[in-house]
Amino acid sequence: MTSHRIKQTETGDDFAIQTFNLTRTFNELVAVDGVDLNIRKGELFALLGPNGAGKTTTINMLGCLLKPSKGTAHVMGYDILKQPFKIKEIIGVAPQETAISEHLNTQENMNLIGKIHGISSEELKIRSHQLLEIMGLSGRVRDQVRKFSGGMKRRLNIMMALIHNPEILFLDEPTLGLDPQARRAIWEYITQLKGEKTILLTTHYMDEADFLADRIGIMDEGKIVALGTSHALKANMQEKNTMIVSARNLTPKVIDEMRKRYAEVSISDDTMLITDSQLDFREIVDRLHSAGVIVRSAHIKEPTLEDVFLNLTGKELRE
Amino acid sequence: MRVWELCKRNLKETYRDPLGMGFLLGFPLVFMLLFGAIFSGDNTANFPVGVIDEDNTPLSQAFINEALAKVSALEVTNYDDADTALKDLKFGELKAYIVIPSGFGQQVSQNWQGEKADITLQMTYDESDVMVSEQLISIINAVTRAFARIEIPVTINANPIHIETKITYVDFIGPGIIIFGLLILIPTSARTVVRDKEKGFLSRLLTTPTRPLDFILGYSLCLVVITIAQIIIFMVAAWLLGMNIVGNAGLAFLIFFLTGLCSVGIGMVIASLSKSETQAEPLCWLISMPLAMLSGCWFSIEMMPSYLRGFAYAFPYAHSIGASRGVLIRGVGLEAISTDFLFLVGWTVVIFALGIILFRRSMRS
């Protein structure tokens, strides 16, 4: 397993969130295992990993819902063990479950959280109006949320986390169970918040992390196994390029010759997968052509975060 | 501020949920309406009962003529000896017969003068007719207790047994159904808390600056409001169905209120111990239904074996039924029900404290 932890050189003041050997066990199970993270102010950081990787437990500890078994964390300089109520004043959390009051309407749900945070009615009015506009729920202010679709509930879930204008936003699987269209809509809303707030997002959708995050921490079995920008993480995979060729007349002789020339060659029906550290597209196509193979299509496959995860853990990141 | 916001939110969640409201109010109200319809009006049961007066004192005579004979559900016939009455019982002419033993008048007199003396009546009935015999035991028990506990009169005639003569089955069953309604607060309270726990709403609130005490007060206050509303509705419904409120309605309300708080406390304990509604729901019924059976709201506790009776009196509901019947039917004051009342206060304090401790602990886990 390769570790890509980045050694930070910034000072503590530059970071919104810092964790120090953050660990949480549940009886014998180590849910979060010595996590050290530094998330910069204004950064959108995604924790990517399969279910049970320890992402939600990490957020729960940072949101002062769970006490760590070992280690600690600082949120805007406040210690999660010593100053939980200071932290609760400056964070907004959108939990994985759409934790909303089903028999209350949109406005009442926002008002409840706003008033708990001590926001004045006037400020609440302005803030909720802005959020309703951004999230596209202006027409449903007085509707009880039990009538809402999954996507609308998810949007309200995020709005409730934002109503008190927190410095840090925790989004735990914000698009879980939504159709692609609803997911896209929420991605757009989150994109609008980028730079304005520090956002820690957990997801097991690699495309979500890829699309939204400034940096990604890949998490597996409680540990951060890789950390960096999506580009940097994929760049580490460039040593393993794959070319996919769809062709006719792939004779055993041609396959043998290719296997001698390249590190990995596999065949499935009329498709050949060639993997090596360096691949020259034109050279491969010419070589196949001269051997009498009719090439119908060919392309070099870009590495995905799925490939990164597979490479690091030997497992697939199932959606 | 936070407490009030949470309380408001919990109240809205409750009254805007038609199923929940139906369960909370409809369930006991249906019972009340059914019992009211079955046992009220012209169709009131008329049970022929024989009486053998072996005491033959003015008090025993007053008991027969002024108390028993004036209960609309009873058709009292005097017998000279038990053998004749037994024969009529066997032939179905009587549903039961009562023997008033000698010394009865003296025992009643002692009670009137504040000296406690056991009242013994011998009642023979057809045990195969469970429902009738049960009702008869309840009625005669209530009449006798009321007669014996009455304030010291100068003469019997000067203190007519007005209260008892009006006892109907609705009077007897009314407080029981109100208590049954308050028992329904156990699952309601548990559901209110555990639903938020299960759906993550409690976790969301725990990421805000809300303090544990704010939560507890927010939920408790809402449940207290529900309890008060429920008691008022049930008392009005029982009164509309013909239940006579002879005693102090305020004192009866206080008894019901303490009983409601006990239910809320039990509900909070269950919610604290449960992780989901599916866990809490059966636990609630497993507790509230036996408590309802043992409370005496459907049938008289006196019918139960002594070990069960002891068990029943370990919980607040049998005490609240006894105390509320005393106040509503017999018109007694706080002094006469002080033991039951203190027991209720004690239970309320203990179960609420336990609920708060466990709720706080469950929030930390």
Contacts between the chains, C-beta under 8 A, distances in Angstrom:
chain1	res1	chain2	res2	distance
A	60	B	203	7.9
A	63	B	207	4.6
A	64	B	206	7.9
A	64	B	207	7.0
A	65	B	203	5.9
A	65	B	206	5.5
A	65	B	207	6.1
A	85	B	209	5.4
A	85	B	211	7.9
A	88	B	207	6.1
A	88	B	208	5.8
A	88	B	209	4.6
A	89	B	209	5.2
A	91	B	207	6.6
A	93	B	204	6.5
A	93	B	207	4.1
A	95	B	200	4.8
A	95	B	203	5.9
A	95	B	204	5.6
A	95	B	207	7.9
A	96	B	200	7.3
A	97	B	199	5.8
A	97	B	200	3.5
A	97	B	203	7.9
A	98	B	200	7.8
A	99	B	199	6.2
A	99	B	200	3.8
A	99	B	201	4.6
A	99	B	203	6.5
A	99	B	204	3.9
A	100	B	201	7.2
A	101	B	9	6.0
A	101	B	12	7.6
A	101	B	13	5.9
A	101	B	201	6.7
A	102	B	13	7.6
A	103	B	12	6.1
A	103	B	13	4.9
A	103	B	16	3.9
A	103	B	17	5.6
A	104	B	9	6.5
A	104	B	12	5.8
A	104	B	13	7.0
A	104	B	16	7.8
A	108	B	9	7.5
A	108	B	12	7.1
A	112	B	5	5.9
A	112	B	6	7.9
A	112	B	9	5.2
A	113	B	204	7.8
A	113	B	208	6.5
A	115	B	1	7.0
A	115	B	2	7.6
A	115	B	5	4.8
A	116	B	2	5.4
A	116	B	5	6.0
A	116	B	6	7.8
A	116	B	205	7.2
A	116	B	208	4.8
A	116	B	209	7.1
A	116	B	210	5.6
A	117	B	208	6.3
A	117	B	209	6.7
A	118	B	1	7.5
A	118	B	209	7.9
A	144	B	16	7.0
A	160	B	204	7.4
A	170	B	207	7.9
